[in-house]
């Protein structure tokens, strides 16, 4: 699932970086904007399920309807889209 989410990000033109966080993360990553471009950063020390959740949450807020995704990926993104945003 993680690889499929990376593919969705590529199709959307969103760069994803996986790197160790300097401090203990509250979450395993998220979406940010640097120099006007969207970027998702994931903690490489996070578990795969945590990385999947963080990436799905980040992508769910974008226009994922414009790219082809597998039904199970679409369902995951739809679930994350319906969740209230985290602080």
Backbone as a chain_set.jsonl record, in Angstrom:
{"seq": "XXXXXXXXXXXXXXXXXXXXXXXXXXXXXXXXXXXXXXXXXXXXXXXXXXXXXXXXXXXXXXXXXXXXXXXXXXXXXXXXXXXXXXX", "coords": {"N": [[0.819, -1.195, 0.0], [1.972, 1.23, 0.74], [3.815, 1.749, -1.345], [2.009, 2.128, -3.424], [0.73, 4.454, -2.614], [2.9, 6.207, -2.754], [3.152, 6.234, -5.53], [0.76, 7.526, -6.252], [1.278, 10.046, -5.165], [3.456, 10.796, -6.799], [2.124, 10.97, -9.286], [0.547, 13.15, -8.774], [2.432, 15.069, -8.649], [3.696, 15.515, -6.276], [6.336, 15.649, -4.086], [7.868, 13.193, -2.06], [9.591, 12.747, 0.874], [11.576, 10.592, 2.806], [12.894, 10.454, 5.871], [14.946, 10.423, 8.858], [13.456, 11.82, 11.73], [14.532, 14.546, 13.756], [13.684, 14.831, 16.352], [11.575, 13.071, 18.687], [8.786, 12.069, 16.998], [5.423, 13.355, 16.945], [3.627, 12.463, 15.183], [3.859, 10.397, 12.232], [4.636, 11.869, 10.079], [3.821, 14.255, 7.438], [2.121, 16.713, 5.372], [3.649, 19.539, 3.917], [4.493, 22.878, 2.871], [6.997, 24.115, 0.926], [8.869, 26.69, -0.317], [6.742, 27.29, -2.01], [5.949, 24.824, -3.003], [4.321, 21.7, -2.661], [5.139, 19.201, -0.275], [5.678, 16.057, 1.135], [6.743, 14.777, 4.145], [8.063, 11.972, 5.669], [8.688, 10.091, 8.603], [11.426, 8.072, 8.744], [11.819, 6.212, 10.715], [9.356, 5.514, 11.528], [6.683, 3.127, 11.745], [5.579, 0.997, 9.04], [2.7, 0.894, 8.796], [2.13, 3.336, 10.142], [3.421, 5.189, 8.487], [1.969, 4.784, 6.128], [-0.542, 5.712, 6.997], [0.074, 8.433, 7.557], [0.897, 9.36, 5.025], [-1.393, 8.827, 3.496], [-3.228, 10.489, 4.785], [-2.094, 12.985, 4.214], [-2.268, 13.055, 1.399], [-5.007, 12.802, 1.005], [-6.189, 15.251, 1.349], [-5.734, 16.554, -0.988], [-6.264, 16.979, -4.567], [-6.989, 14.203, -5.397], [-8.769, 12.939, -7.001], [-8.195, 13.46, -9.582], [-6.317, 11.732, -10.545], [-5.519, 8.377, -11.565], [-6.209, 5.682, -9.434], [-5.861, 2.622, -7.629], [-8.739, 0.72, -6.579], [-8.636, -0.009, -3.786], [-6.787, 1.785, -2.783], [-8.041, 4.196, -3.332], [-10.26, 3.886, -1.636], [-8.975, 3.959, 0.875], [-7.937, 6.585, 0.824], [-10.333, 8.007, 0.679], [-11.436, 7.343, 3.177], [-9.64, 8.666, 4.86], [-10.071, 11.256, 4.05], [-12.553, 11.798, 5.086], [-12.114, 11.979, 7.775], [-11.728, 14.082, 10.682], [-9.468, 16.897, 10.622], [-6.179, 16.607, 12.051], [-4.448, 18.247, 14.723]], "CA": [[0.0, 0.0, 0.0], [2.838, 2.404, 0.803], [4.32, 2.005, -2.697], [0.916, 2.651, -4.232], [0.545, 5.846, -2.213], [4.014, 6.945, -3.356], [2.811, 6.403, -6.949], [-0.268, 8.571, -6.32], [1.976, 11.314, -4.926], [4.204, 11.127, -8.026], [1.172, 11.396, -10.316], [0.083, 14.488, -8.394], [3.573, 15.978, -8.652], [4.071, 15.776, -4.885], [7.558, 14.968, -3.683], [7.807, 12.56, -0.741], [10.913, 12.439, 1.434], [11.576, 9.743, 3.996], [14.141, 10.728, 6.584], [14.738, 10.346, 10.311], [13.157, 13.081, 12.393], [15.513, 14.858, 14.797], [13.056, 14.654, 17.658], [10.533, 12.046, 18.711], [7.635, 12.667, 16.322], [4.074, 13.179, 17.457], [3.048, 11.675, 14.106], [4.904, 9.841, 11.373], [4.889, 12.726, 8.934], [2.714, 15.064, 6.974], [2.251, 17.595, 4.22], [4.073, 20.901, 4.175], [4.751, 23.653, 1.654], [8.317, 24.733, 0.981], [9.114, 27.476, -1.535], [5.571, 27.22, -2.869], [5.706, 23.473, -3.52], [3.896, 20.724, -1.66], [6.113, 18.17, 0.056], [5.313, 15.193, 2.253], [7.918, 14.238, 4.837], [7.73, 10.834, 6.519], [9.76, 9.653, 9.497], [11.878, 6.73, 8.329], [11.756, 5.313, 11.863], [7.962, 5.157, 11.762], [6.266, 1.83, 11.204], [4.938, 1.096, 7.727], [1.313, 1.357, 8.945], [2.118, 4.759, 10.498], [3.781, 5.934, 7.276], [0.797, 4.697, 5.24], [-1.541, 6.634, 7.528], [0.518, 9.819, 7.391], [0.875, 9.697, 3.605], [-2.79, 8.837, 3.061], [-3.834, 11.7, 5.329], [-1.565, 14.125, 3.466], [-2.788, 13.039, 0.03], [-6.469, 12.873, 0.998], [-6.585, 16.648, 1.273], [-5.405, 17.078, -2.316], [-7.199, 16.597, -5.631], [-6.632, 12.848, -5.829], [-9.75, 12.472, -7.988], [-7.666, 13.735, -10.916], [-5.365, 10.691, -10.948], [-5.995, 6.997, -11.448], [-5.723, 4.909, -8.295], [-6.524, 1.34, -7.425], [-9.904, 0.874, -5.699], [-8.312, -0.066, -2.352], [-6.102, 3.035, -2.443], [-9.105, 5.213, -3.336], [-11.044, 3.698, -0.41], [-8.159, 4.453, 1.987], [-7.905, 8.041, 0.743], [-11.674, 8.49, 1.027], [-11.58, 7.235, 4.632], [-8.847, 9.731, 5.485], [-10.688, 12.539, 3.708], [-13.725, 12.013, 5.927], [-11.695, 12.167, 9.166], [-11.432, 15.475, 11.024], [-8.024, 17.155, 10.598], [-5.461, 16.565, 13.33], [-3.64, 19.448, 14.999]], "C": [[0.866, 1.262, 0.0], [3.373, 2.753, -0.585], [3.241, 2.595, -3.587], [0.621, 4.107, -3.882], [1.677, 6.727, -2.741], [3.721, 7.217, -4.836], [1.749, 7.483, -7.131], [0.392, 9.944, -6.134], [2.751, 11.738, -6.173], [3.271, 11.644, -9.108], [0.628, 12.794, -10.043], [1.204, 15.521, -8.425], [4.03, 16.357, -7.254], [5.32, 14.968, -4.55], [7.362, 14.405, -2.275], [9.241, 12.256, -0.313], [10.725, 11.595, 2.673], [12.932, 9.933, 4.657], [13.894, 10.641, 8.083], [14.446, 11.736, 10.865], [14.173, 13.285, 13.503], [14.966, 14.632, 16.201], [12.012, 13.555, 17.556], [9.27, 12.641, 18.09], [6.328, 12.399, 17.064], [3.299, 12.319, 16.459], [4.191, 11.234, 13.199], [5.143, 10.653, 10.118], [3.68, 13.537, 8.552], [3.101, 15.941, 5.812], [2.724, 18.962, 4.671], [4.307, 21.587, 2.832], [6.079, 24.37, 1.841], [8.574, 25.402, -0.358], [7.975, 27.313, -2.532], [5.239, 25.853, -3.431], [5.31, 22.549, -2.372], [4.941, 19.629, -1.509], [5.55, 17.363, 1.215], [6.605, 14.649, 2.842], [7.435, 13.143, 5.773], [8.934, 10.472, 7.372], [10.168, 8.233, 9.116], [11.863, 5.734, 9.476], [10.335, 4.89, 12.18], [7.646, 3.799, 11.172], [5.615, 2.039, 9.837], [3.468, 1.508, 7.875], [1.213, 2.841, 9.313], [2.464, 5.63, 9.287], [2.629, 5.925, 6.276], [-0.263, 5.687, 5.703], [-1.176, 8.083, 7.304], [0.455, 10.237, 5.924], [-0.55, 9.754, 3.077], [-3.486, 10.103, 3.555], [-3.382, 12.934, 4.541], [-2.181, 14.194, 2.066], [-4.293, 13.234, -0.022], [-6.968, 14.306, 0.886], [-6.318, 17.296, -0.07], [-6.41, 16.568, -3.341], [-6.84, 15.232, -6.215], [-7.609, 12.296, -6.854], [-9.227, 12.629, -9.413], [-6.695, 12.665, -11.416], [-5.975, 9.309, -10.744], [-5.366, 6.351, -10.223], [-6.467, 3.584, -8.251], [-7.69, 1.529, -6.455], [-9.554, 0.855, -4.206], [-7.57, 1.186, -1.887], [-7.126, 4.162, -2.369], [-9.933, 5.112, -2.042], [-10.281, 4.222, 0.804], [-8.135, 5.978, 1.991], [-9.259, 8.644, 1.115], [-11.911, 8.427, 2.534], [-10.843, 8.37, 5.335], [-9.444, 11.104, 5.2], [-11.858, 12.839, 4.641], [-13.375, 12.197, 7.408], [-11.473, 13.645, 9.459], [-9.924, 15.701, 11.02], [-7.427, 17.091, 11.989], [-4.669, 17.852, 13.486], [-2.178, 19.125, 14.892]], "O": [[0.533, 2.247, -0.66], [3.385, 3.924, -0.965], [3.52, 3.464, -4.413], [0.298, 4.904, -4.763], [1.439, 7.87, -3.133], [4.01, 8.304, -5.337], [1.83, 8.274, -8.071], [0.092, 10.886, -6.867], [2.71, 12.905, -6.563], [3.574, 12.634, -9.775], [0.291, 13.531, -10.97], [0.956, 16.713, -8.247], [4.672, 17.389, -7.062], [5.346, 13.749, -4.714], [6.77, 15.052, -1.411], [9.999, 11.602, -1.03], [9.834, 11.844, 3.486], [13.975, 9.617, 4.084], [12.755, 10.77, 8.531], [15.111, 12.708, 10.508], [14.626, 12.323, 14.122], [15.707, 14.283, 17.119], [11.618, 13.16, 16.459], [8.738, 13.623, 18.608], [6.155, 11.367, 17.713], [2.424, 11.544, 16.844], [5.338, 11.644, 13.376], [5.788, 10.175, 9.186], [2.654, 13.521, 9.231], [4.234, 15.923, 5.332], [2.261, 19.485, 5.684], [4.317, 20.937, 1.786], [6.261, 25.133, 2.79], [8.505, 24.761, -1.406], [8.199, 27.211, -3.738], [4.334, 25.731, -4.257], [5.871, 22.602, -1.278], [5.546, 19.188, -2.485], [5.007, 17.926, 2.165], [7.456, 14.125, 2.123], [6.518, 13.348, 6.569], [10.072, 10.54, 6.908], [9.355, 7.31, 9.16], [11.89, 4.526, 9.239], [10.121, 4.006, 13.01], [8.278, 3.373, 10.205], [5.156, 3.137, 9.524], [3.019, 2.394, 7.148], [0.307, 3.53, 8.845], [1.864, 6.686, 9.088], [2.344, 6.944, 5.647], [-0.824, 6.421, 4.889], [-2.022, 8.883, 6.902], [0.01, 11.342, 5.611], [-0.881, 10.641, 2.29], [-4.253, 10.718, 2.814], [-4.186, 13.815, 4.239], [-2.567, 15.268, 1.606], [-4.808, 13.78, -0.997], [-8.064, 14.541, 0.377], [-6.642, 18.466, -0.27], [-7.311, 15.802, -3.0], [-6.439, 15.123, -7.373], [-7.319, 11.296, -7.51], [-9.748, 12.011, -10.342], [-6.294, 12.688, -12.579], [-6.824, 9.102, -9.877], [-4.16, 6.451, -9.997], [-7.572, 3.459, -8.779], [-7.636, 2.408, -5.596], [-10.124, 1.629, -3.436], [-7.705, 1.6, -0.736], [-7.086, 4.986, -1.455], [-10.265, 6.128, -1.432], [-10.873, 4.862, 1.674], [-8.295, 6.598, 3.043], [-9.321, 9.673, 1.787], [-12.509, 9.336, 3.11], [-11.355, 8.962, 6.285], [-9.333, 12.013, 6.023], [-12.125, 14.0, 4.951], [-14.246, 12.535, 8.209], [-11.067, 14.391, 8.568], [-9.168, 14.797, 11.378], [-8.063, 17.463, 12.975], [-4.268, 18.47, 12.5], [-1.336, 20.001, 15.088]]}, "num_chains": 1, "name": "protein.A"}
